[in-house]
Amino acid sequence: MPHSQSSAPRGRVRLARGASPWLVPTVATAAVSLTRARRSGRWAALAVPTTALAAGMLWFFRDPEREIPEGRVLSPADGVVQSIMPWKDGRTRVAIFMSPLNVHVNRAPMGGTVRSVKHIPGGYVPAFNKESENNERVVWHFDTELGDIEMVQIAGAVARRIVPYVPQSTKVEQGDRIGLIRFGSRVDLYLPEGIEAAVEVGQATTAGVTRLDRD
């Protein structure tokens, strides 16, 4: 049976955990400038860009509820399939590019146990660039009914922090929120040997909704 990760009303949108360091000062500045705009032309001029920036931040850090459908392996990220690449060990890597317009909360591709969460420091080359292989990243391994599933969150040119939500040994359900990447970035998922990708390069994906594997 399909399941919903949350009992919140359908259609409700909340803000992503880990957004506060960016969101709070931006919204506070916009609020102050709007309050003082009536008394000062300088504050009125400042109110326009600060309000627009605050609105953009609220949009970027949105975290909508999702109805999680049936499916063996679901997309961990909103975005567009950038590449589908056979790996030397028989697995298939599905790389999903997330633009600043996408929801940046990532979700568990399958139910299981988080075996490891490892942060690897690195650079901040744009996530669509080949050199992004050396970017800051967080490597996840899940113990699932298909065995080990590896997922990699990769920081982009603007992102400076990947925020994992759950630690090692946590049991997760398929579609659970597991982390956030701030701003443009990429998520790679490695399908186990023998599992064929059901998506195509250029196809849009929705975290916790789009099925990545084929029966």
Secondary structure, 3 states (H helix, E strand, C coil): CCEECCCCCCCCEEECCCCHHHHHHHHHHHHHHHHHCCCCHHHHHHHHHHHHHHHHHHHHCEEECCEECCCCCECCCCEEEEEEEECCCCCEEEEEEECCCCCCEEECCCCEEEEEEEEECCECCCCCCHHHHHECEEEEEEEECCEEEEEEEEECCCCCCEEECCCCCCEECCCCEEEEECCCEEEEEEECCCCCECCCCCCEECCCCCECECC
